[in-house]
Amino acid sequence: MKIQFNTDSNITESKELRDSLIALISEGLSRFSDQISRLEVHLSDENSHKDGLNDKRCLLEARLEGRQPIAVKNQANTLEQAVIGAVDKLKSSLDTILGRLKNY
């Protein structure tokens, strides 16, 4: 599973941030790694430099072999929380979609 990051101009991307988010995503989606060919991570800060509640947004777009992409988003107080919430939503969607395929 290839992971591609995209950030808006309000987020300072560092190697430490990227590595910690890759670890969260890889661990959370490990059982789906064979089905996901590429995962796009879009991170944004809705309020720019101002503090605010639920202003960090994570959109995950999973590309599955031979299927349409699946996109989920989550907002939270920190980027890590936003990513964790989006990973949970994506796992739920993948369980539903891939579960239906097994039933056919």
C-alpha positions as CSV (number, residue, x, y, z in Angstrom):
1,M,0.0,0.0,0.0
2,K,1.5,3.3,-1.1
3,I,0.7,6.3,1.0
4,Q,0.7,9.8,-0.5
5,F,0.3,12.9,1.6
6,N,-1.2,16.2,0.6
7,T,-1.3,19.2,3.0
8,D,-2.7,22.7,2.7
9,S,-0.5,25.8,3.2
10,N,-1.5,26.0,6.9
11,I,0.1,22.8,7.9
12,T,3.8,22.5,8.4
13,E,4.8,19.0,7.3
14,S,7.7,17.5,9.1
15,K,9.4,14.1,8.8
16,E,8.3,13.3,12.4
17,L,4.7,14.1,11.7
18,R,4.7,12.1,8.5
19,D,6.3,9.1,10.1
20,S,3.9,9.1,13.1
21,L,0.9,9.4,10.8
22,I,2.2,6.6,8.5
23,A,2.6,4.4,11.6
24,L,-1.0,5.2,12.7
25,I,-2.4,4.6,9.2
26,S,-0.4,1.4,8.5
27,E,-1.3,-0.1,11.8
28,G,-5.0,0.8,11.5
29,L,-5.3,-0.5,8.0
30,S,-2.9,-3.4,8.1
31,R,-5.5,-6.1,7.4
32,F,-6.6,-4.2,4.2
33,S,-3.1,-3.6,2.9
34,D,-3.4,-6.3,0.2
35,Q,-6.6,-4.7,-1.2
36,I,-5.5,-1.0,-1.1
37,S,-3.1,-0.1,-3.9
38,R,-2.8,3.5,-2.9
39,L,-4.0,5.7,0.0
40,E,-4.1,9.5,-0.4
41,V,-4.1,11.5,2.8
42,H,-5.3,15.1,2.6
43,L,-4.6,17.2,5.7
44,S,-5.9,20.7,6.3
45,D,-6.3,23.3,9.0
46,E,-9.7,25.0,8.6
47,N,-8.9,28.0,10.8
48,S,-5.3,28.6,9.7
49,H,-3.2,30.0,12.6
50,K,-6.2,30.6,14.9
51,D,-7.1,28.1,17.6
52,G,-10.4,26.4,17.3
53,L,-12.3,23.2,18.0
54,N,-12.4,20.5,15.4
55,D,-10.5,22.6,12.9
56,K,-8.1,19.9,11.7
57,R,-9.4,17.8,8.8
58,C,-8.3,14.5,7.4
59,L,-9.6,13.1,4.1
60,L,-8.6,9.6,3.2
61,E,-9.0,8.3,-0.3
62,A,-8.4,4.6,-0.7
63,R,-7.8,3.2,-4.2
64,L,-8.8,-0.5,-4.4
65,E,-7.8,-2.9,-7.1
66,G,-10.5,-2.9,-9.8
67,R,-13.0,-0.8,-7.7
68,Q,-14.0,2.8,-7.4
69,P,-12.0,4.9,-4.8
70,I,-13.5,5.2,-1.3
71,A,-13.2,8.5,0.5
72,V,-13.9,9.4,4.1
73,K,-13.2,12.5,6.2
74,N,-13.0,13.4,9.8
75,Q,-12.5,16.6,11.8
76,A,-10.9,16.8,15.2
77,N,-8.8,19.1,17.5
78,T,-5.4,17.6,16.4
79,L,-4.2,16.1,13.1
80,E,-3.5,12.8,14.9
81,Q,-7.1,12.6,16.2
82,A,-8.4,13.5,12.7
83,V,-6.4,10.8,11.1
84,I,-7.4,8.2,13.7
85,G,-11.1,9.0,13.2
86,A,-10.7,8.9,9.4
87,V,-9.0,5.5,9.6
88,D,-11.8,4.2,11.8
89,K,-14.4,5.4,9.3
90,L,-12.4,3.9,6.4
91,K,-12.1,0.5,8.2
92,S,-15.9,0.5,8.6
93,S,-16.5,1.3,5.0
94,L,-14.0,-1.3,3.8
95,D,-15.5,-4.0,6.1
96,T,-18.9,-3.3,4.5
97,I,-17.7,-3.2,0.9
98,L,-15.3,-6.1,1.1
99,G,-17.9,-8.1,3.1
100,R,-20.4,-7.7,0.4
101,L,-18.0,-9.0,-2.2
102,K,-17.4,-12.2,-0.2
103,N,-21.1,-12.8,0.0
104,Y,-21.4,-13.0,-3.8
